[in-house]
């Protein structure tokens, strides 16, 4: 086993155990290793593992600092590094930072994957940023990235929190049109959106339809 691979595994393990500070310590220790033949250098894979450790430790600022440090060192972040940083910001409720990172990816000629898009959309959803969420949904579809159920649910949550229940219903119809099977989380997001509907007759009618789907498991 190479030292570089051992370093990656050690940093990843620290991250999984909640030891983001230990992961950073290992990264710094590796950067100090300069003896020929010991370590070829800290690469994008090693940095990505450290970014993931910061994400899992709720340290979104540290994750972004590592992204900046990586680029300053002449190491180009790849899709995995960016995606991990996006999820770090999204998990911390930093939807603007997550969206900015997606833009950085595109400027770097990297295509965000469904996980990165879904993370950013979910972060927008938590803050009720429905226009941004729907904009990202449209953008990913136009770039050839197929949304999954998590993506749609995040967008529905954004619409629901903003009182855009009609948009949530349209998204539910799109889910079915794409052959996806709505789960409990998806249907709950629609129900929450309908709870903000001011047209009581329409609300009752649509709620009955969603309840029927819940009961049927569809």
C-alpha positions, 0 to 999 in steps of 0.5 A: 500500500502506498503512503499516498493511499494510506493517507487518503484512507486515514483522512477518510476514516477520521472524517467518518468518525467526526474527526475533521480536525484530525483529518486536517492535522494529517493533511498538514503533516503530509504537506510537511513530508518532503523526503524523496520517495516518501510522498509524491505530494498532496493531490486532489484526492487527498484534498477531497477527502479532507473536504469531506471530513469538514463536510461531515463535521459541519465545517463548511467554512473550512471546506471552502478554505480547503478548496481555495487552498487547493487552487492556490497550490495549483491543484485543480478541483475535480467533480468530486471535490466540488460536489463534496464542497457543494454538499458541505454548504448545503448541509449547513444551510448555505444555499448561496454558497452551494449555488456559487460553487455550481457556477464555479464548476461550470466555469471550470468546464466541469458538469455538476452531477445529480448529487451536486444539483440535488444538494443545492436544490435541497438547500434552496428548499430549506430556505423557501428559495423556490425560484432558485430551486426551479432555476437549478432544476431547469438548468440541470435538465438542459445540461443533460443531467436527469433529476431523481426523486430527491431532486424533485422533493427538494424543489417541492419543499422550496415551493411549499415553503414559499406558498407556491403550492401550484408549482409543487403540484406541477412538479408532482405531475412531472415526477409521474410523467418521468416514470418516477415513483413518489415516496412518502417524503415527496408526497409529504412535501406536496401536502405541506405545500397544499397547506398554504393554499388559500383556495379551500375547495381546491386544497381539499380536492388536491389533498384528497388526491394526494392522500389517495396516492399515499394510501395506494403507495404511488 
